[in-house]
Amino acid sequence: MIKYILTIFLSIATLNGMGMPADYYKIQDTKTMKTYFFTYMSNLAYAQNKYILDDRKFIQNFYSKKDTIDKSSQEYKRFEKITNKYNLFTTSPLKMYLKRIDVIPVSLILAQASIESGWGKSRFTREANNLFGQWTWSGKGLVPKSRDVGKKHRIRVFPSFASAMRAYMYNLNRNRAYKDLRTFRATQKEKGIEITGLSLAHTLINYSQIREKYVKMLKQAIKSNNLERFNK
């Protein structure tokens, strides 16, 4: 077990190519496999949530002195970069920024990663580093074998798992399909209620074509694997 855990942290720093580290695919024991997968993915999630929190803190500080900041300054340029990243406007109120720039519970991330990537063993994960089944219409990417006639979407290819994790979390924080997630999260935070994967799962009904069934799968994955323990 220790060997596998050590490999995880080394691999995160040195991973090149596609899919999980080779050692992962050699694991036969289910419990060991899950421990490896959740530890690996949770560290990627923690890192990305930290970036989000850094942006959130910057925006809060920026808005406290927005009217006095020179628009040619590096501080204002970072503000514009964050604005574009979250599909907002420089005139958007602070409340809108904070609604979009917030963390995703790691328990929810792990549940989706395990389902969407088939525990890191799906074709899309091994050939495209695509952990969350994200599509693209750019003309580049993997063509799904079961794609319906007339459909043009492809499976997006990522250079690393970290970039896939980042794109997925930005997707939840800015895509109109997940407006309910952001609204519910903000409301819970205003009330001082802990935000968990279980509490947010119902807001992802639009993530999959199987809708309600998908929500049930997420909740079951969180409960059966005790994933709320990964929230920080």
C-alpha positions as CSV (number, residue, x, y, z in Angstrom):
1,M,0.0,0.0,0.0
2,I,2.7,2.5,1.0
3,K,4.5,1.8,-2.3
4,Y,1.3,2.8,-4.2
5,I,0.7,5.9,-2.2
6,L,4.3,7.1,-2.7
7,T,4.0,6.4,-6.4
8,I,0.9,8.7,-6.5
9,F,2.7,11.8,-5.3
10,L,5.7,11.1,-7.5
11,S,3.6,10.6,-10.5
12,I,1.6,13.8,-10.1
13,A,4.8,15.8,-10.4
14,T,6.2,13.8,-13.3
15,L,3.2,12.5,-15.3
16,N,3.6,12.7,-19.0
17,G,1.5,11.1,-21.7
18,M,-2.0,9.7,-21.3
19,G,-3.9,7.9,-18.6
20,M,-3.0,7.0,-15.0
21,P,0.5,5.9,-14.1
22,A,1.4,2.4,-15.3
23,D,1.5,1.0,-11.7
24,Y,-2.2,1.9,-11.3
25,Y,-3.3,-0.5,-14.0
26,K,-1.4,-3.4,-12.4
27,I,-3.4,-3.2,-9.2
28,Q,-5.7,-6.2,-8.7
29,D,-7.2,-5.4,-5.3
30,T,-10.3,-3.2,-5.6
31,K,-9.7,-1.5,-2.2
32,T,-6.1,-0.6,-3.1
33,M,-7.2,0.6,-6.5
34,K,-9.8,2.9,-5.0
35,T,-7.4,4.3,-2.4
36,Y,-4.9,5.0,-5.2
37,F,-7.5,6.6,-7.4
38,F,-9.1,8.8,-4.7
39,T,-5.8,10.0,-3.3
40,Y,-4.5,10.8,-6.8
41,M,-7.6,12.7,-7.9
42,S,-8.1,14.5,-4.6
43,N,-4.7,16.0,-4.7
44,L,-5.4,17.4,-8.2
45,A,-8.7,18.7,-6.9
46,Y,-7.2,20.3,-3.8
47,A,-4.7,22.1,-6.1
48,Q,-7.3,23.5,-8.4
49,N,-9.6,24.5,-5.6
50,K,-6.6,26.5,-4.2
51,Y,-6.3,28.4,-7.5
52,I,-10.0,29.2,-7.3
53,L,-9.7,30.5,-3.8
54,D,-6.7,32.6,-4.7
55,D,-8.8,34.2,-7.5
56,R,-11.7,34.7,-5.1
57,K,-9.5,36.4,-2.5
58,F,-8.0,38.6,-5.2
59,I,-11.4,39.7,-6.4
60,Q,-12.6,40.5,-2.9
61,N,-9.5,42.7,-2.3
62,F,-9.8,44.2,-5.7
63,Y,-13.4,45.3,-5.2
64,S,-12.6,46.9,-1.9
65,K,-10.5,49.5,-3.9
66,K,-11.7,49.1,-7.5
67,D,-12.4,52.7,-8.2
68,T,-8.8,53.7,-7.3
69,I,-7.0,51.2,-9.4
70,D,-5.2,52.3,-12.6
71,K,-6.6,50.4,-15.6
72,S,-3.1,50.1,-17.0
73,S,-1.8,48.3,-13.9
74,Q,-0.9,44.6,-13.6
75,E,-3.6,44.4,-10.9
76,Y,-6.3,45.5,-13.3
77,K,-5.0,43.2,-16.0
78,R,-5.3,40.2,-13.6
79,F,-8.8,41.4,-12.9
80,E,-9.6,41.4,-16.6
81,K,-8.1,37.9,-17.0
82,I,-10.2,36.5,-14.2
83,T,-13.3,38.3,-15.6
84,N,-12.8,36.6,-19.0
85,K,-12.0,33.2,-17.4
86,Y,-15.4,33.2,-15.6
87,N,-17.4,34.7,-18.5
88,L,-18.2,37.9,-16.7
89,F,-18.0,41.6,-17.4
90,T,-15.8,44.1,-15.7
91,T,-19.0,45.9,-14.7
92,S,-20.4,42.7,-13.1
93,P,-21.2,43.2,-9.3
94,L,-19.0,41.6,-6.7
95,K,-21.8,39.2,-5.8
96,M,-21.8,37.7,-9.3
97,Y,-18.0,37.2,-9.2
98,L,-18.2,35.4,-5.8
99,K,-21.1,33.3,-7.0
100,R,-18.9,31.9,-9.8
101,I,-15.5,31.9,-8.2
102,D,-15.9,29.3,-5.5
103,V,-14.7,25.8,-4.8
104,I,-16.3,22.5,-5.7
105,P,-16.6,19.9,-2.9
106,V,-13.9,17.3,-3.4
107,S,-16.4,14.5,-2.6
108,L,-18.4,15.5,-5.7
109,I,-15.3,15.8,-7.9
110,L,-14.2,12.3,-6.9
111,A,-17.7,10.8,-7.5
112,Q,-17.8,12.3,-11.0
113,A,-14.3,11.3,-11.8
114,S,-14.9,7.7,-10.8
115,I,-18.1,7.5,-12.9
116,E,-17.0,9.5,-15.9
117,S,-13.6,7.9,-16.2
118,G,-14.5,4.4,-15.3
119,W,-12.0,4.6,-12.5
120,G,-9.4,6.0,-14.9
121,K,-9.7,3.0,-17.2
122,S,-12.0,4.3,-19.9
123,R,-10.8,4.8,-23.4
124,F,-11.3,8.6,-23.1
125,T,-9.2,8.7,-20.0
126,R,-6.4,6.5,-21.3
127,E,-6.2,8.1,-24.8
128,A,-7.3,11.7,-24.1
129,N,-6.7,12.4,-20.3
130,N,-10.4,13.2,-20.3
131,L,-11.6,12.5,-16.7
132,F,-15.1,14.0,-16.9
133,G,-16.4,13.2,-20.3
134,Q,-16.1,16.7,-21.7
135,W,-17.1,17.3,-25.3
136,T,-15.7,19.7,-28.0
137,W,-17.0,20.9,-31.3
138,S,-13.6,22.2,-32.5
139,G,-13.2,19.4,-34.9
140,K,-10.3,18.0,-32.9
141,G,-10.5,15.1,-30.4
142,L,-11.6,11.5,-30.2
143,V,-14.7,10.4,-32.0
144,P,-17.0,8.5,-29.7
145,K,-17.6,5.0,-31.0
146,S,-21.3,5.2,-30.1
147,R,-21.9,8.8,-31.4
148,D,-25.3,9.1,-33.1
149,V,-25.5,9.7,-36.8
150,G,-25.4,13.4,-37.6
151,K,-23.7,14.4,-34.4
152,K,-20.4,16.2,-34.6
153,H,-19.1,16.4,-31.1
154,R,-15.8,14.8,-30.1
155,I,-14.2,13.9,-26.8
156,R,-11.8,16.7,-25.8
157,V,-8.1,15.8,-25.5
158,F,-6.2,17.3,-22.6
159,P,-2.4,17.4,-22.2
160,S,-2.7,16.4,-18.5
161,F,-5.1,15.4,-15.8
162,A,-4.5,18.7,-14.1
163,S,-5.7,20.6,-17.2
164,A,-8.8,18.3,-17.4
165,M,-9.6,18.9,-13.8
166,R,-9.2,22.7,-14.3
167,A,-11.5,22.7,-17.4
168,Y,-14.1,20.6,-15.6
169,M,-14.2,23.0,-12.5
170,Y,-14.4,26.1,-14.7
171,N,-17.2,24.4,-16.6
172,L,-19.3,24.0,-13.4
173,N,-18.5,27.5,-12.3
174,R,-19.4,29.3,-15.5
175,N,-21.6,27.2,-17.8
176,R,-25.3,28.2,-17.8
177,A,-26.2,24.5,-17.5
178,Y,-24.9,24.5,-13.9
179,K,-26.5,27.8,-12.8
180,D,-28.5,25.8,-10.2
181,L,-25.3,24.5,-8.6
182,R,-23.9,28.0,-8.2
183,T,-27.1,29.4,-6.9
184,F,-27.6,26.7,-4.3
185,R,-23.9,26.9,-3.3
186,A,-24.2,30.6,-2.7
187,T,-27.4,30.3,-0.8
188,Q,-26.1,27.6,1.5
189,K,-22.9,29.7,2.1
190,E,-25.0,32.8,3.0
191,K,-26.9,30.6,5.5
192,G,-23.7,29.3,7.0
193,I,-24.6,25.7,6.0
194,E,-21.8,23.3,5.0
195,I,-21.6,22.7,1.3
196,T,-21.1,19.0,0.6
197,G,-21.1,16.7,-2.4
198,L,-24.4,15.2,-1.4
199,S,-26.1,18.5,-1.0
200,L,-24.9,19.6,-4.5
201,A,-25.4,16.4,-6.4
202,H,-29.0,17.2,-7.3
203,T,-27.9,20.4,-9.2
204,L,-26.0,18.2,-11.7
205,I,-29.1,16.8,-13.4
206,N,-28.0,18.4,-16.6
207,Y,-24.5,16.9,-16.6
208,S,-25.7,13.6,-18.1
209,Q,-28.4,12.5,-20.5
210,I,-29.6,10.0,-17.9
211,R,-30.4,13.0,-15.6
212,E,-32.2,11.7,-12.4
213,K,-30.4,8.3,-12.7
214,Y,-27.1,10.2,-12.9
215,V,-27.8,12.1,-9.7
216,K,-28.6,8.8,-7.9
217,M,-25.3,7.4,-9.1
218,L,-23.4,10.4,-7.8
219,K,-25.1,10.2,-4.4
220,Q,-24.4,6.4,-4.2
221,A,-20.8,6.9,-5.1
222,I,-20.3,9.5,-2.4
223,K,-22.1,7.4,0.3
224,S,-20.6,4.0,-0.5
225,N,-17.1,5.3,-0.7
226,N,-17.4,7.8,2.2
227,L,-16.2,10.6,0.0
228,E,-17.2,13.5,2.2
229,R,-14.1,12.7,4.3
230,F,-12.0,14.3,1.5
231,N,-13.7,17.7,1.8
232,K,-11.5,20.4,3.3
